[in-house]
Amino acid sequence: MVKAKKWILATEFAGEPKDSNFKLEEENLPALKDGEIICDAVYLSVDPYMRLDRDWINSVGSVIIGEQVARVTESKSKDYPVGCLVQMYSGWRSRTLVNPANKTATEAIHFLKVPDLGKLEPSLALGILGMPGMTAYFGFLELCQPKAGDTVLVNGAAGAVGSAVGQIAKIKGCKVIGFAGSKEKCDWVKSLGFDHVFNYKEQDIDKSLKEAAPDGIDCYFDNVGGNFTSKALQHMKEFGRISVCGGISVYNATQPPLTPDPFMTILSQQLKVEGFIVMRWWTRFPEGKAEMKKWIDEGKLKYRETVQDGFDNMPKIFMSLLKGANIGKMIVKA
Ligand SMILES: NC(=O)c1ccc[n+]([C@@H]2O[C@H](COP(=O)([O-])OP(=O)(O)OC[C@H]3O[C@@H](n4cnc5c(N)ncnc54)[C@H](OP(=O)(O)O)[C@@H]3O)[C@@H](O)[C@H]2O)c1
């Protein structure tokens, strides 16, 4: 019998997540049967979507959802020997018993062997070469349809998704404007090759956009929503394209937004606005990962991780992510 730990959603989130929302429990995993494996978490991902109020995300009493990279430590499966690395959406668990062969088709697409990344850390499978990287790659290229010379705006620019979007836009020959929440973040984003970077906590958004994009914005990749988006919309060129990726500024909101209705601007500027959930491109992830890996190997795409220690600290690390403690992808080292 092996012991495992898991984080449970103890109470529904209301406003900013707090300690009382989370409960750490222990469980005993049964002895392995044929075909089963036990995987020990090596790296766990914390992501903003874990805060969303959607029934497919978290429910009180259940293990908090999330992806991890784990090492097989016991095995009765010839396909997954001890030592092999897998990535899976098994939630905030320190140790997981899995039967890979018994997975439904939907579960199976979320259970993969971590590919050989050469000298790169396997944690990248949770970041630039995983879900956030694919969000940037497909969410930007497919929905914004950037052309060389376009002016691109991305907020959350020092985060896992935003930092990749801006660099992909540069690779495609665009002019890129980024917004992030501290001087340290802005300095890093600038070092990635963004043309203009502003600290949204200190600089006026309208004034900054007038200065950086006097002729307007062609492509807006939105990670933040709310007040930022109401302002950004006023700077869109006719026939601009907007990829609605996230709205982190409103995830913890307890009141409905008081921002102006954006639809008249969408109409008058004849904008194309599309929301997405990255899994729509799941079958094309191998193509996106191969292209991103090539750009990394060629030195065209940089990444950064904020790695924090300790499975027992997951709630604290998740809460700090929502407050901007990360540069690049926030990763928990188990
Ligand atoms: N549609 C999809 O399928 C999909 C997939 C993945 C992610 N997403 C969305 O993409 C966005 C970025 O995700 P990520 O994983 O890359 O997270 P991230 O940007 O690495 O981390 C979250 C960042 O959000 C910023 N933030 C927090 N509160 C903010 C506020 N009130 N206003 C502006 N920025 C704020 C913080 O940076 P600052 O210090 O700069 O404020 C923080 O570091 C999120 O909205 C997420 O939900 C969507």
The ligand as an ORCA input file, in Angstrom:
! r2SCAN-3c Opt
* xyz 0 1
  N      -8.598     30.192    -24.121
  C      -7.782     29.208    -23.734
  O      -7.880     28.056    -24.164
  C      -6.722     29.543    -22.733
  C      -5.664     28.656    -22.476
  C      -4.652     29.041    -21.575
  C      -4.725     30.279    -20.923
  N      -5.793     31.082    -21.176
  C      -5.880     32.414    -20.549
  O      -4.729     33.143    -20.937
  C      -4.408     34.108    -19.942
  C      -2.945     33.972    -19.554
  O      -2.730     32.676    -18.995
  P      -1.271     32.208    -18.572
  O      -1.326     30.767    -18.263
  O      -0.285     32.708    -19.574
  O      -1.062     32.981    -17.192
  P       0.136     33.972    -16.855
  O      -0.027     35.170    -17.745
  O       1.408     33.223    -16.872
  O      -0.145     34.370    -15.338
  C      -1.185     35.193    -14.971
  C      -0.758     36.681    -15.062
  O      -1.914     37.474    -15.166
  C      -1.582     38.786    -14.780
  N      -2.703     39.422    -14.077
  C      -3.238     39.077    -12.894
  N      -4.240     39.928    -12.569
  C      -4.316     40.836    -13.580
  C      -5.136     41.972    -13.828
  N      -6.110     42.352    -12.974
  N      -4.918     42.688    -14.960
  C      -3.958     42.321    -15.833
  N      -3.160     41.247    -15.652
  C      -3.334     40.517    -14.541
  C      -0.344     38.685    -13.865
  O       0.717     39.363    -14.529
  P       0.959     40.958    -14.329
  O       1.965     41.046    -13.215
  O       1.481     41.367    -15.653
  O      -0.338     41.555    -13.948
  C      -0.078     37.192    -13.811
  O       1.293     36.898    -13.786
  C      -5.385     33.864    -18.790
  O      -6.456     34.764    -18.904
  C      -5.845     32.435    -19.029
  O      -7.094     32.182    -18.453
  C      -6.783     30.746    -22.051
*
